[in-house]
Amino acid sequence: MAAVTIRNLSDEAHRALKIRAAKHNRSAEAEMRAILEAALRPEGRLLLGTALAELFRDVGFTDEEVKVIESARDTRPAEPIRFD
């Protein structure tokens, strides 16, 4: 993983970063990572969970129908793949 050093950060920006980090219960370093990752994510990125939720919403499944599907689902752990 890459390491980045930020030089010449103003005292005001550093203080604001620490306050923001404290509000999110993170270290200043973790807050900087979160800020950079959020800023660099593509805007049009497809999120699978969001897409599935929209699909189910468009189809019009009711809560009862979802419960029926969940009750019929096989909950046994999957068998590992064998390469024999």
SULMOGI-V567955 format. One line per field, one symbol per residue. ss: DSSP state (2 for helix, 1 for strand, 0 for the rest). phi: phi as a letter, one per 20 degrees, with the letter a starting at -180 (. if undefined). burial: b if it has 9 or more other ideal C-beta (glycine too) atoms within 8 Angstrom, else e. A space follows every 10 residues. Layout:
# SULMOGI-V567955
ss=???
phi=???
burial=???
This chain:
# SULMOGI-V567955
ss=0000000000 2222222222 2220000222 2222222222 0000000222 2222222220 0022222222 2200000000 0000
phi=.fdcdddmff ffffffffff fffelcffff fffffffffe fffefeegff fffffffffn fegfffffff feffefffff fddf
burial=eeeeeeeeee eeebeebbeb beeeeeebeb bbebeeeeee eeeeeeeeee beeeebeeee eeeeebeebe eeeeeeeeee eeee
